[in-house]
């Protein structure tokens, strides 16, 4: 019995010592981790907007983004990019739920005139060499300057893949992925329009 008690005391001491060490490491690195997270977020926001000079991650509003596929309410955070006090664009994150291999997180920027200033793929699990072509700058640049009102030469809404009559390239053998991104971007523009009409 005494042997078991000694073992319990020894294990408890080891666990407490490990917890204290881990707690100390976390406390020591917490500020660095938070700083790196903030810098990554700012880079992501600025990547889809024209040049800004404000603390973009601190200048935001939270709006109702409708409901997800399960009927749960979705909140969207709109980050305002400003230059010399003037709004030059709004950046926010949206999710394409219809990707071939799962959800695709997209950061998009929208100018005050409701045109897209840029899109960035934040996370995705699409097939290498096929669906992951959405990461290419050339493809993402097709969205720039476009809005819900943009049309193709044939007068068809531009924000759709070419296979569906729009102006955005799809990839041979991987139409599902670009179609999901385009659909999410269109939804993002609608969210932005609703927010603009209320402000």
N, CA, C and O of each residue as an XYZ file, in Angstrom:
796
protein
N       0.823     -1.206      0.000
C       0.000      0.000      0.000
C       0.859      1.258      0.000
O       0.565      2.242     -0.679
N       1.980      1.188      0.823
C       2.869      2.348      0.877
C       3.518      2.588     -0.478
O       3.735      3.731     -0.881
N       3.831      1.488     -1.183
C       4.445      1.609     -2.508
C       3.523      2.314     -3.495
O       3.966      3.132     -4.301
N       2.215      1.980     -3.419
C       1.224      2.624     -4.299
C       1.124      4.107     -3.982
O       1.075      4.936     -4.891
N       1.091      4.452     -2.670
C       1.017      5.858     -2.272
C       2.214      6.643     -2.797
O       2.070      7.763     -3.286
N       3.393      6.044     -2.691
C       4.596      6.724     -3.184
C       4.509      6.940     -4.697
O       4.905      7.987     -5.210
N       3.985      5.936     -5.401
C       3.841      6.036     -6.847
C       2.860      7.145     -7.219
O       3.109      7.925     -8.138
N       1.735      7.206     -6.490
C       0.722      8.253     -6.738
C       1.335      9.627     -6.490
O       1.143     10.545     -7.287
N       2.070      9.773     -5.390
C       2.699     11.067     -5.057
C       3.711     11.446     -6.136
O       3.777     12.601     -6.556
N       4.500     10.463     -6.580
C       5.506     10.731     -7.611
C       4.852     11.154     -8.925
O       5.290     12.109     -9.567
N       3.795     10.431     -9.317
C       3.085     10.774    -10.562
C       2.432     12.142    -10.470
O       2.452     12.914    -11.429
N       1.849     12.440     -9.309
C       1.223     13.752     -9.100
C       2.264     14.857     -9.226
O       2.021     15.883     -9.861
N       3.428     14.635     -8.613
C       4.503     15.637     -8.669
C       4.966     15.856    -10.107
O       5.188     16.991    -10.528
N       5.111     14.762    -10.858
C       5.530     14.872    -12.261
C       4.489     15.641    -13.071
O       4.835     16.515    -13.866
N       3.203     15.309    -12.866
C       2.117     15.992    -13.596
C       2.084     17.477    -13.261
O       1.963     18.313    -14.157
N       2.191     17.811    -11.977
C       2.183     19.220    -11.567
C       3.380     19.962    -12.156
O       3.256     21.085    -12.644
N       4.546     19.308    -12.099
C       5.752     19.933    -12.651
C       5.620     20.191    -14.140
O       6.002     21.253    -14.631
N       5.069     19.204    -14.863
C       4.870     19.354    -16.310
C       3.875     20.473    -16.606
O       4.095     21.283    -17.507
N       2.777     20.516    -15.844
C       1.765     21.563    -16.037
C       2.362     22.950    -15.801
O       2.090     23.885    -16.554
N       3.173     23.077    -14.758
C       3.804     24.365    -14.460
C       4.764     24.778    -15.581
O       4.806     25.943    -15.976
N       5.528     23.816    -16.083
C       6.465     24.121    -17.173
C       5.710     24.554    -18.435
O       6.060     25.550    -19.068
N       4.661     23.786    -18.794
C       3.874     24.129    -19.985
C       3.190     25.478    -19.826
O       3.139     26.277    -20.762
N       2.662     25.723    -18.624
C       2.026     27.013    -18.346
C       3.026     28.153    -18.487
O       2.705     29.214    -19.023
N       4.239     27.924    -18.000
C       5.285     28.938    -18.108
C       5.667     29.206    -19.550
O       5.849     30.357    -19.947
N       5.790     28.134    -20.341
C       6.125     28.287    -21.761
C       5.027     29.068    -22.482
O       5.312     29.966    -23.275
N       3.763     28.716    -22.200
C       2.649     29.423    -22.843
C       2.660     30.902    -22.476
O       2.515     31.763    -23.343
N       2.834     31.195    -21.182
C       2.849     32.595    -20.736
C       3.986     33.358    -21.409
O       3.839     34.526    -21.771
N       5.126     32.677    -21.572
C       6.304     33.316    -22.163
C       6.112     33.588    -23.656
O       6.591     34.599    -24.170
N       5.404     32.678    -24.357
C       5.261     32.797    -25.817
C       3.917     33.393    -26.257
O       3.719     33.669    -27.440
N       3.001     33.588    -25.311
C       1.643     34.042    -25.669
C       1.656     35.327    -26.493
O       0.986     35.406    -27.523
N       2.410     36.335    -26.053
C       2.432     37.611    -26.756
C       2.979     37.468    -28.175
O       2.474     38.091    -29.109
N       4.009     36.645    -28.327
C       4.594     36.419    -29.656
C       3.595     35.727    -30.569
O       3.462     36.084    -31.740
N       2.890     34.731    -30.028
C       1.884     34.000    -30.812
C       0.767     34.951    -31.252
O       0.360     34.948    -32.413
N       0.280     35.758    -30.315
C      -0.796     36.709    -30.627
C      -0.342     37.726    -31.672
O      -1.107     38.085    -32.567
N       0.895     38.186    -31.558
C       1.435     39.153    -32.521
C       1.507     38.536    -33.907
O       1.153     39.180    -34.894
N       1.966     37.279    -33.987
C       2.058     36.599    -35.280
C       0.676     36.369    -35.885
O       0.497     36.512    -37.094
N      -0.301     36.015    -35.050
C      -1.686     35.828    -35.526
C      -2.226     37.126    -36.107
O      -2.851     37.136    -37.168
N      -1.973     38.231    -35.387
C      -2.464     39.538    -35.837
C      -1.808     39.926    -37.162
O      -2.486     40.393    -38.077
N      -0.496     39.735    -37.267
C       0.212     40.086    -38.494
C      -0.298     39.264    -39.676
O      -0.442     39.785    -40.782
N      -0.568     37.985    -39.443
C      -1.105     37.120    -40.508
C      -2.484     37.614    -40.949
O      -2.784     37.654    -42.142
N      -3.310     37.986    -39.987
C      -4.652     38.475    -40.296
C      -4.575     39.768    -41.103
O      -5.293     39.928    -42.090
N      -3.705     40.691    -40.687
C      -3.565     41.971    -41.394
C      -3.080     41.732    -42.819
O      -3.582     42.359    -43.752
N      -2.101     40.826    -43.004
C      -1.613     40.512    -44.354
C      -2.744     39.977    -45.230
O      -2.868     40.337    -46.400
N      -3.568     39.107    -44.636
C      -4.685     38.520    -45.368
C      -5.691     39.596    -45.784
O      -6.162     39.604    -46.921
N      -6.013     40.495    -44.864
C      -6.970     41.569    -45.157
C      -6.421     42.506    -46.232
O      -7.131     42.866    -47.171
N      -5.161     42.896    -46.089
C      -4.569     43.849    -47.030
C      -4.339     43.238    -48.404
O      -4.255     43.959    -49.398
N      -4.238     41.899    -48.468
C      -3.974     41.248    -49.756
C      -5.133     41.401    -50.736
O      -4.945     41.230    -51.940
N      -6.324     41.719    -50.241
C      -7.490     41.825    -51.120
C      -7.993     43.263    -51.268
O      -9.045     43.501    -51.862
N      -7.233     44.218    -50.722
C      -7.664     45.613    -50.748
C      -6.611     46.516    -51.386
O      -5.440     46.147    -51.465
N      -7.027     47.703    -51.842
C      -6.045     48.699    -52.276
C      -5.217     49.131    -51.051
O      -5.566     48.773    -49.926
N      -4.136     49.888    -51.248
C      -3.322     50.331    -50.108
C      -4.151     51.056    -49.043
O      -5.009     51.881    -49.358
N      -3.875     50.731    -47.778
C      -4.579     51.335    -46.643
C      -3.555     51.876    -45.649
O      -2.388     51.484    -45.670
N      -4.012     52.793    -44.767
C      -3.094     53.304    -43.748
C      -3.700     53.264    -42.339
O      -3.134     53.819    -41.397
N      -4.853     52.604    -42.206
C      -5.457     52.481    -40.876
C      -5.140     51.122    -40.263
O      -4.623     50.235    -40.942
N      -5.451     50.962    -38.983
C      -5.305     49.654    -38.325
C      -6.534     48.833    -38.697
O      -7.516     48.767    -37.958
N      -6.446     48.224    -39.845
C      -7.608     47.592    -40.469
C      -8.249     46.523    -39.597
O      -9.468     46.353    -39.631
N      -7.454     45.802    -38.818
C      -8.007     44.732    -37.989
C      -8.773     45.259    -36.781
O      -9.452     44.501    -36.089
N      -8.659     46.562    -36.532
C      -9.370     47.167    -35.396
C     -10.539     48.037    -35.838
O     -11.266     48.579    -35.005
N     -10.717     48.169    -37.147
C     -11.784     49.002    -37.697
C     -12.787     48.082    -38.395
O     -12.672     47.825    -39.593
N     -13.765     47.590    -37.640
C     -14.685     46.605    -38.205
C     -16.076     46.715    -37.587
O     -16.273     47.340    -36.545
N     -17.016     46.095    -38.257
C     -18.373     45.941    -37.710
C     -18.767     44.474    -37.916
O     -18.270     43.810    -38.825
N     -19.650     43.990    -37.077
C     -20.166     42.625    -37.217
C     -21.598     42.717    -37.704
O     -22.405     43.462    -37.148
N     -21.915     41.956    -38.746
C     -23.268     41.997    -39.303
C     -23.858     40.599    -39.376
O     -23.154     39.599    -39.237
N     -25.157     40.553    -39.595
C     -25.867     39.289    -39.776
C     -25.595     38.790    -41.192
O     -25.902     39.484    -42.162
N     -25.031     37.612    -41.317
C     -24.721     37.038    -42.627
C     -25.727     35.999    -43.083
O     -25.435     35.189    -43.963
N     -26.914     36.020    -42.483
C     -27.932     35.035    -42.854
C     -27.789     33.761    -42.042
O     -27.401     33.794    -40.874
N     -28.106     32.631    -42.676
C     -28.048     31.344    -41.979
C     -27.198     30.362    -42.775
O     -27.127     30.429    -44.002
N     -26.557     29.450    -42.051
C     -25.777     28.420    -42.738
C     -26.701     27.303    -43.202
O     -27.920     27.410    -43.065
N     -26.128     26.223    -43.757
C     -26.949     25.139    -44.309
C     -27.776     24.415    -43.266
O     -28.777     23.777    -43.588
N     -27.351     24.516    -42.004
C     -28.111     23.867    -40.922
C     -29.143     24.811    -40.298
O     -29.853     24.437    -39.364
N     -29.217     26.033    -40.821
C     -30.174     26.996    -40.289
C     -29.656     27.818    -39.118
O     -30.409     28.571    -38.500
N     -28.355     27.671    -38.808
C     -27.772     28.455    -37.716
C     -27.392     29.845    -38.199
O     -26.931     29.996    -39.330
N     -27.577     30.871    -37.360
C     -27.210     32.226    -37.770
C     -25.707     32.358    -37.989
O     -24.906     31.767    -37.265
N     -25.342     33.138    -38.995
C     -23.935     33.369    -39.335
C     -23.614     34.846    -39.136
O     -24.348     35.717    -39.603
N     -22.532     35.114    -38.453
C     -22.055     36.487    -38.275
C     -20.880     36.720    -39.215
O     -19.998     35.870    -39.339
N     -20.870     37.860    -39.869
C     -19.781     38.230    -40.772
C     -19.139     39.504    -40.231
O     -19.828     40.470    -39.902
N     -17.815     39.492    -40.146
C     -17.092     40.677    -39.689
C     -16.556     41.409    -40.912
O     -15.782     40.851    -41.689
N     -16.973     42.663    -41.079
C     -16.525     43.503    -42.188
C     -15.407     44.415    -41.685
O     -15.622     45.238    -40.796
N     -14.222     44.264    -42.254
C     -13.064     45.083    -41.893
C     -12.932     46.227    -42.893
O     -12.883     46.000    -44.102
N     -12.873     47.455    -42.384
C     -12.824     48.634    -43.246
C     -11.391     49.077    -43.502
O     -10.658     49.409    -42.570
N     -10.996     49.080    -44.775
C      -9.688     49.588    -45.166
C      -9.816     51.049    -45.545
O     -10.634     51.408    -46.393
N      -9.007     51.893    -44.918
C      -9.089     53.335    -45.182
C      -7.729     53.905    -45.568
O      -6.678     53.405    -45.166
N      -7.790     54.966    -46.358
C      -6.586     55.706    -46.749
C      -6.887     57.182    -46.506
O      -7.811     57.747    -47.091
N      -6.086     57.796    -45.629
C      -6.285     59.197    -45.240
C      -7.732     59.452    -44.798
O      -8.330     60.477    -45.127
N      -8.270     58.497    -44.050
C      -9.609     58.640    -43.483
C     -10.759     58.252    -44.407
O     -11.911     58.205    -43.978
N     -10.451     57.974    -45.673
C     -11.500     57.624    -46.638
C     -11.549     56.104    -46.833
O     -10.516     55.445    -46.956
N     -12.771     55.567    -46.857
C     -12.955     54.129    -47.079
C     -12.530     53.772    -48.504
O     -13.049     54.337    -49.468
N     -11.585     52.835    -48.638
C     -11.157     52.387    -49.967
C     -11.624     50.959    -50.260
O     -11.586     50.511    -51.406
N     -12.058     50.257    -49.227
C     -12.540     48.900    -49.429
C     -12.889     48.221    -48.121
O     -12.489     48.659    -47.042
N     -13.638     47.148    -48.242
C     -14.056     46.353    -47.089
C     -13.656     44.905    -47.342
O     -13.933     44.351    -48.406
N     -13.010     44.306    -46.363
C     -12.569     42.909    -46.498
C     -13.320     42.032    -45.508
O     -13.601     42.446    -44.384
N     -13.641     40.819    -45.937
C     -14.325     39.876    -45.055
C     -14.126     38.458    -45.556
O     -13.789     38.228    -46.718
N     -14.340     37.526    -44.662
C     -14.139     36.107    -44.955
C     -15.481     35.438    -45.246
O     -16.486     35.707    -44.588
N     -15.470     34.564    -46.244
C     -16.652     33.773    -46.577
C     -16.217     32.320    -46.753
O     -15.038     32.036    -46.966
N     -17.167     31.418    -46.664
C     -16.869     29.989    -46.814
C     -17.643     29.418    -47.999
O     -18.861     29.568    -48.097
N     -16.902     28.754    -48.901
C     -17.549     27.994    -49.977
C     -17.734     26.575    -49.445
O     -16.763     25.844    -49.251
N     -18.982     26.196    -49.213
C     -19.264     24.879    -48.633
C     -19.339     23.766    -49.682
O     -19.428     22.586    -49.340
N     -19.302     24.152    -50.967
C     -19.521     23.163    -52.022
C     -18.244     22.724    -52.715
O     -18.300     22.203    -53.829
N     -17.094     22.921    -52.083
C     -15.838     22.479    -52.685
C     -15.820     20.970    -52.871
O     -16.535     20.248    -52.176
N     -15.015     20.497    -53.796
C     -14.940     19.063    -54.082
C     -14.467     18.278    -52.862
O     -14.952     17.179    -52.593
N     -13.509     18.859    -52.123
C     -12.938     18.155    -50.968
C     -13.286     18.805    -49.640
O     -12.611     18.565    -48.640
N     -14.319     19.618    -49.617
C     -14.726     20.249    -48.360
C     -14.790     21.763    -48.459
O     -14.787     22.332    -49.551
N     -14.849     22.399    -47.310
C     -14.989     23.848    -47.245
C     -13.744     24.559    -47.776
O     -12.615     24.100    -47.600
N     -13.990     25.700    -48.433
C     -12.913     26.568    -48.919
C     -13.133     27.931    -48.273
O     -14.175     28.555    -48.473
N     -12.149     28.398    -47.494
C     -12.275     29.724    -46.867
C     -11.660     30.762    -47.794
O     -10.533     30.614    -48.267
N     -12.426     31.807    -48.036
C     -12.026     32.855    -48.980
C     -12.059     34.208    -48.274
O     -13.011     34.516    -47.557
N     -11.021     35.009    -48.477
C     -11.039     36.402    -48.047
C     -11.337     37.216    -49.294
O     -10.686     37.033    -50.323
N     -12.294     38.096    -49.215
C     -12.591     38.930    -50.376
C     -12.648     40.392    -49.977
O     -13.007     40.735    -48.851
N     -12.286     41.248    -50.927
C     -12.330     42.683    -50.722
C     -13.310     43.300    -51.699
O     -13.401     42.886    -52.855
N     -14.051     44.307    -51.214
C     -15.044     44.977    -52.050
C     -14.871     46.479    -51.912
O     -14.772     46.997    -50.799
N     -14.834     47.181    -53.039
C     -14.706     48.637    -53.054
C     -16.056     49.275    -52.713
O     -17.089     48.609    -52.784
N     -16.056     50.564    -52.344
C     -17.334     51.239    -52.055
C     -18.322     51.193    -53.222
O     -19.532     51.270    -53.008
N     -17.814     51.066    -54.472
C     -18.733     50.993    -55.619
C     -19.235     49.565    -55.873
O     -19.848     49.289    -56.904
N     -18.966     48.654    -54.912
C     -19.453     47.272    -54.930
C     -18.754     46.372    -55.954
O     -19.283     45.327    -56.331
N     -17.568     46.781    -56.399
C     -16.765     45.919    -57.262
C     -15.726     45.197    -56.406
O     -15.309     45.691    -55.358
N     -15.324     44.029    -56.872
C     -14.349     43.218    -56.128
C     -12.952     43.809    -56.299
O     -12.509     44.082    -57.415
N     -12.270     44.001    -55.176
C     -10.888     44.492    -55.233
C      -9.891     43.340    -55.193
O      -8.718     43.532    -55.515
N     -10.329     42.162    -54.809
C      -9.459     40.992    -54.812
C     -10.049     39.860    -54.009
O     -10.902     40.072    -53.147
N      -9.585     38.637    -54.298
C      -9.939     37.486    -53.465
C      -8.660     36.711    -53.150
O      -7.720     36.693    -53.945
N      -8.638     36.090    -52.015
C      -7.501     35.279    -51.569
C      -8.064     33.989    -50.984
O      -9.056     34.019    -50.256
N      -7.444     32.865    -51.295
C      -7.869     31.595    -50.715
C      -7.102     31.405    -49.412
O      -5.876     31.296    -49.416
N      -7.828     31.365    -48.298
C      -7.208     31.262    -46.975
C      -6.939     29.803    -46.608
O      -5.871     29.482    -46.087
N      -7.889     28.930    -46.874
C      -7.679     27.503    -46.606
C      -8.525     26.672    -47.561
O      -9.634     27.055    -47.932
N      -7.973     25.520    -47.950
C      -8.664     24.619    -48.881
C      -8.020     23.249    -48.805
O      -6.888     23.104    -48.344
N      -8.764     22.233    -49.268
C      -8.244     20.857    -49.277
C      -8.464     20.231    -50.641
O      -8.620     19.016    -50.759
N      -8.476     21.073    -51.680
C      -8.785     20.566    -53.013
C      -7.649     19.717    -53.590
O      -6.513     19.777    -53.121
N      -7.972     18.934    -54.604
C      -7.024     17.988    -55.191
C      -5.824     18.707    -55.805
O      -5.999     19.576    -56.658
N      -4.608     18.355    -55.382
C      -3.409     18.973    -55.968
C      -3.368     18.791    -57.488
O      -3.612     17.700    -58.002
N      -3.055     19.877    -58.191
C      -2.960     19.817    -59.650
C      -4.283     19.993    -60.364
O      -4.303     20.184    -61.580
N      -5.399     19.932    -59.631
C      -6.727     20.136    -60.235
C      -7.434     21.284    -59.529
O      -7.324     22.443    -59.929
N      -8.158     20.943    -58.477
C      -8.929     21.958    -57.759
C      -8.082     23.033    -57.109
O      -8.551     24.156    -56.922
N      -6.834     22.713    -56.759
C      -6.030     23.716    -56.073
C      -5.506     24.803    -57.020
O      -4.727     25.661    -56.604
N      -5.931     24.770    -58.293
C      -5.582     25.858    -59.220
C      -6.257     27.171    -58.823
O      -5.917     28.234    -59.342
N      -7.210     27.086    -57.903
C      -7.834     28.314    -57.394
C      -6.818     29.176    -56.649
O      -7.079     30.351    -56.391
N      -5.668     28.612    -56.303
C      -4.625     29.366    -55.615
C      -3.831     30.254    -56.566
O      -3.122     31.154    -56.116
N      -3.936     30.021    -57.847
C      -3.152     30.775    -58.821
C      -3.648     32.215    -58.941
O      -4.845     32.473    -59.066
N      -2.701     33.136    -58.899
C      -3.007     34.571    -58.979
C      -3.761     34.909    -60.259
O      -4.699     35.706    -60.240
N      -3.350     34.302    -61.374
C      -3.991     34.598    -62.659
C      -5.487     34.297    -62.606
O      -6.301     35.079    -63.098
N      -5.846     33.159    -62.007
C      -7.269     32.804    -61.926
C      -8.016     33.748    -60.990
O      -9.099     34.228    -61.324
N      -7.442     34.014    -59.826
C      -8.117     34.880    -58.857
C      -8.275     36.308    -59.380
O      -9.208     37.013    -58.995
N      -7.355     36.733    -60.263
C      -7.428     38.104    -60.795
C      -8.631     38.306    -61.719
O      -9.006     39.444    -62.002
N      -9.244     37.206    -62.192
C     -10.422     37.324    -63.052
C     -11.599     37.985    -62.327
O     -12.505     38.521    -62.966
N     -11.582     37.945    -60.995
C     -12.680     38.518    -60.207
C     -12.534     40.039    -60.033
O     -13.516     40.745    -59.803
N     -11.299     40.524    -60.146
C     -11.005     41.923    -59.825
C     -11.790     42.879    -60.716
O     -11.821     42.729    -61.938
N     -12.425     43.864    -60.081
C     -13.190     44.868    -60.811
C     -14.588     44.432    -61.189
O     -15.346     45.207    -61.772
N     -14.939     43.193    -60.865
C     -16.264     42.682    -61.229
C     -17.261     42.888    -60.087
O     -16.882     43.005    -58.921
N     -18.540     42.928    -60.452
C     -19.618     43.088    -59.472
C     -20.777     42.188    -59.876
O     -20.701     41.466    -60.870
N     -21.841     42.239    -59.098
C     -23.038     41.453    -59.448
C     -23.657     41.942    -60.749
O     -24.412     41.215    -61.394
N     -23.337     43.182    -61.138
C     -23.894     43.767    -62.367
C     -23.049     43.468    -63.598
O     -23.508     43.685    -64.719
N     -21.834     42.978    -63.420
C     -20.936     42.733    -64.559
C     -21.498     41.655    -65.492
O     -22.049     40.645    -65.053
N     -21.339     41.908    -66.793
C     -21.855     40.978    -67.811
C     -20.729     40.529    -68.753
O     -19.710     41.205    -68.895
N     -20.937     39.391    -69.380
C     -20.020     38.922    -70.426
C     -20.362     39.666    -71.716
O     -21.290     40.474    -71.743
N     -19.607     39.388    -72.792
C     -19.896     40.012    -74.094
C     -21.288     39.649    -74.600
O     -21.869     40.365    -75.415
N     -21.815     38.528    -74.108
C     -23.142     38.082    -74.543
C     -24.261     38.593    -73.642
O     -25.423     38.227    -73.817
N     -23.904     39.440    -72.679
C     -24.915     40.017    -71.793
C     -25.333     39.116    -70.649
O     -26.337     39.372    -69.984
N     -24.554     38.046    -70.413
C     -24.842     37.098    -69.335
C     -24.037     37.516    -68.103
O     -22.918     38.006    -68.256
N     -24.569     37.339    -66.875
C     -23.795     37.690    -65.676
C     -22.392     37.078    -65.711
O     -22.233     35.880    -65.947
N     -21.372     37.921    -65.472
C     -19.975     37.497    -65.562
C     -19.588     36.538    -64.456
O     -18.817     35.607    -64.689
N     -20.115     36.750    -63.243
C     -19.682     35.956    -62.097
C     -20.320     34.571    -62.078
O     -21.187     34.256    -61.264
N     -19.846     33.772    -63.010
C     -20.182     32.356    -63.093
C     -19.073     31.709    -63.907
O     -18.355     32.406    -64.625
N     -18.916     30.393    -63.812
C     -17.891     29.745    -64.629
C     -18.351     29.715    -66.083
O     -19.549     29.755    -66.362
N     -17.403     29.644    -67.000
C     -17.728     29.679    -68.433
C     -18.652     28.536    -68.836
O     -19.502     28.692    -69.713
N     -18.481     27.397    -68.195
C     -19.325     26.234    -68.502
C     -20.803     26.546    -68.234
O     -21.688     25.966    -68.863
N     -21.061     27.471    -67.294
C     -22.432     27.869    -66.962
C     -22.815     29.188    -67.633
O     -23.834     29.790    -67.295
N     -21.986     29.637    -68.593
C     -22.302     30.850    -69.342
C     -21.620     32.109    -68.833
O     -21.769     33.170    -69.440
N     -20.876     32.025    -67.736
C     -20.229     33.205    -67.169
C     -18.860     33.480    -67.774
O     -18.533     32.979    -68.849
N     -18.064     34.282    -67.071
C     -16.768     34.695    -67.602
C     -15.572     34.168    -66.841
O     -14.437     34.482    -67.199
N     -15.790     33.362    -65.784
C     -14.684     32.841    -64.975
C     -14.268     31.460    -65.484
O     -15.103     30.575    -65.675
N     -12.959     31.295    -65.699
C     -12.454     30.006    -66.177
C     -12.731     28.887    -65.181
O     -12.583     29.059    -63.971
N     -13.135     27.739    -65.713
C     -13.182     26.536    -64.893
C     -11.974     25.699    -65.291
O     -11.312     26.001    -66.284
N     -11.686     24.673    -64.541
C     -10.527     23.840    -64.844
C     -11.014     22.519    -65.417
O     -12.002     21.952    -64.953
N     -10.316     22.045    -66.419
C     -10.675     20.768    -67.013
C     -10.632     19.667    -65.956
O      -9.594     19.430    -65.338
N     -11.750     19.008    -65.758
C     -11.835     17.919    -64.794
C     -12.037     18.359    -63.358
O     -12.044     17.530    -62.448
N     -12.204     19.675    -63.145
C     -12.355     20.155    -61.756
C     -13.288     21.356    -61.675
O     -13.004     22.317    -60.961
N     -14.391     21.302    -62.399
C     -15.324     22.437    -62.438
C     -15.975     22.701    -61.085
O     -16.335     23.840    -60.785
N     -16.128     21.670    -60.269
C     -16.819     21.817    -58.979
C     -16.146     22.875    -58.111
O     -16.831     23.684    -57.485
N     -14.819     22.879    -58.066
C     -14.087     23.788    -57.187
C     -14.269     25.252    -57.590
O     -14.680     26.053    -56.751
N     -13.976     25.642    -58.854
C     -14.180     27.043    -59.202
C     -15.640     27.471    -59.103
O     -15.937     28.612    -58.750
N     -16.543     26.557    -59.416
C     -17.974     26.877    -59.309
C     -18.346     27.204    -57.864
O     -19.130     28.118    -57.613
N     -17.780     26.454    -56.917
C     -18.053     26.696    -55.495
C     -17.506     28.051    -55.057
O     -18.162     28.775    -54.308
N     -16.300     28.397    -55.524
C     -15.701     29.690    -55.162
C     -16.525     30.837    -55.733
O     -16.809     31.809    -55.033
N     -16.912     30.725    -57.014
C     -17.704     31.781    -57.657
C     -19.028     31.974    -56.928
O     -19.448     33.104    -56.680
N     -19.673     30.885    -56.591
C     -20.961     30.954    -55.874
C     -20.789     31.675    -54.533
O     -21.612     32.514    -54.167
N     -19.719     31.347    -53.802
C     -19.470     31.973    -52.499
C     -19.167     33.464    -52.651
O     -19.610     34.281    -51.843
N     -18.406     33.811    -53.697
C     -18.079     35.225    -53.934
C     -19.348     36.014    -54.263
O     -19.532     37.130    -53.779
N     -20.213     35.434    -55.083
C     -21.497     36.100    -55.384
C     -22.285     36.330    -54.097
O     -22.848     37.404    -53.886
N     -22.321     35.307    -53.239
C     -23.041     35.426    -51.969
C     -22.399     36.506    -51.100
O     -23.094     37.261    -50.421
N     -21.063     36.572    -51.127
C     -20.360     37.601    -50.374
C     -20.741     39.008    -50.833
O     -20.917     39.907    -50.011
N     -20.867     39.192    -52.145
C     -21.275     40.492    -52.680
C     -22.698     40.849    -52.242
O     -23.000     42.013    -51.977
N     -23.563     39.845    -52.169
C     -24.937     40.095    -51.710
C     -24.944     40.500    -50.239
O     -25.691     41.392    -49.838
N     -24.105     39.839    -49.438
C     -23.985     40.195    -48.022
C     -23.512     41.643    -47.893
O     -24.044     42.407    -47.088
N     -22.500     42.016    -48.701
C     -21.969     43.380    -48.676
C     -23.051     44.381    -49.080
O     -23.176     45.440    -48.464
N     -23.831     44.053    -50.109
C     -24.902     44.955    -50.559
C     -25.926     45.177    -49.454
O     -26.366     46.304    -49.223
N     -26.308     44.082    -48.762
C     -27.283     44.207    -47.675
C     -26.737     45.093    -46.573
O     -27.457     45.929    -46.026
N     -25.463     44.912    -46.247
C     -24.843     45.725    -45.193
C     -24.767     47.182    -45.606
O     -24.987     48.074    -44.786
N     -24.452     47.437    -46.895
C     -24.346     48.812    -47.393
C     -25.694     49.518    -47.361
O     -25.774     50.708    -47.056
N     -26.737     48.786    -47.673
C     -28.071     49.411    -47.721
C     -28.563     49.791    -46.326
O     -29.443     50.640    -46.185
N     -27.994     49.160    -45.296
C     -28.422     49.464    -43.913
C     -27.594     50.584    -43.290
O     -27.987     51.159    -42.275
N     -26.431     50.899    -43.907
C     -25.551     51.906    -43.286
C     -25.768     53.286    -43.883
O     -25.112     54.245    -43.476
